[in-house]
C-alpha cells in the first residue's frame, strides 16, 4: 500500500470574485510621510491585474518596510535596530527592561515589533547607541 503526501493546491478561489488565485509575488509600495519603499509582497493573485488575498505571514515584508520608513523619517528605531543596540550594550531583554525601567518583557515586544517604545525610551536607546559607555551610569548600584 502506498501513501501519497497531500500537497497544497496550486490555486484557491477568491472569496470576493470567485476567480482562481495562484500563489505569487507582486510589487507593493509602502508610503509613509512622503517616503516610499517598494517590496515584493507574497500572496494569492489572479492572472493579470487585480486584488489578491494575503494570508499568514504575507504582510511581513510590508510591515518591515513601514518600520524601516519610520526609522528613516521619524528616527523611530526598528525592531532590528533595538535588538542591535541592546546586544551592543551586552544586555539580555530582561536586563534592558530593568535598566530602561520599562518592564521585564518590554524589549521582547519591541524586538518582535508588537509594541513601539515610548519617546523617552527611544531617546535613551539612541543615546546609549552613541555612547555605550554610559550604560554603567544606569545600572543599579
N, C-alpha and C positions, 0 to 999 in steps of 0.2 A: 504494500500500500504506500503510495507516495502522497506527501502533503505539500501543497503549494503554498508559498507565503502570500499573504494578502498584500497587494500593492495599492498605493494611493491612486485614486482615479486621476487621469490626466486633465479632466475638466470638472467644473461644478456649474450649476445653473444659477444665474444671477437672481437673487430674490426680488429685485426691482423690475428687471426687464424680461426675465425668462430666457435670455440668451446664454449660450455656453461661455464659460470663462476658463482661460488656461493660466497656469502659473507662469509668471514672468516678472520682469523688472522694467520700470519706466522712470524717466527723469521726473523729479518733483522739486519744485523750487520753494524754499522756506525763506520768508522775508520777515525781518524784524527791524523796525525803526529805519527804514530806507536801505538797509543792507540785505543782500540775498546770498544764499548758497543753494546750489542745485545738487541733489543727491539721487542715487539710484534707489528707488523705492520698490521693494518686492511686493507682490500681491497677485490676485486673480484678476485678469484683464480680458476684455472682449477683443476680438480681432479688430484691427483698425483703431479708431479713436473711441473714446467712451470711458465712463467711470468704471473703476474696478472695485473689488471687495478686498479689504485688508483685514487680516486675522492674526491673532497671536502676536508675535514679535515684529510684524511687518512695519510698524511705525518707529522702530528703534533708530533707524538712520535719520529720520526726520527729527525725532526728539533730540538726538545728539547734535544735529545741525543747529537747532534752535539754541541749545546750550552754548555751542561754540559762538553763535552770533551774540548772545547775551554777554559772554565773556569779552568779546571783541568790542562791542558797543558800550556796554554799561560797566565793564570791569568785574562782573559777577563771575567768580571762578566756577568752572565746570566741575562736575564730579571727579574727572580725571586730574584736574589741577589741584583740587582739595586733597585727593589721595597723594599726589606728588609732594605737596607741601608737608602733609602730616608725616610721610615717610622720610622726607628730608630732615625733619625735626626729630626723627627716631622715636616717634610716639605710637603706641597702639591706639586704636579707635577709642577705647575706654579712657586711656590716659589723656588723650587730646580733649575728650569731653570734660574731664575733670579740670584740666588746666584752663580751658576756654570757658568754663562754667556754663556748659550747655546741656549737660546730662550725659549719662553713660552710653546711650545709643544714638546720639545725635550724629556723630561722624559716620556711622554706618548708613544712616538715612541720607546724609549729604552725598556720600560717595556712591550711593545707588541711584541718586537723582530723585529720591522720593520727596525730599524737603530741601528748600533753599535756605542757606544760612541767613541770619539777620544781618543788618547793616554793620553793627559793631563787630560781629564775628568775622564778617568779610574783611573789614579794615584791619583787624588784628591778624588774620591769616596772611594778608598781603604784607603787613609789616614784618611778620615772622619769616616770610619767604625772602624778604630783602635783608633781614638782619637776624638770622637763625641763632646767633649767639645770645640774643635777648631772652631766649626760652628759659634760661636759668633764673631770670628775674620773676618768672610766672609760676615756677614750680613751688609747691608747698615746702616750708622750712622743716 
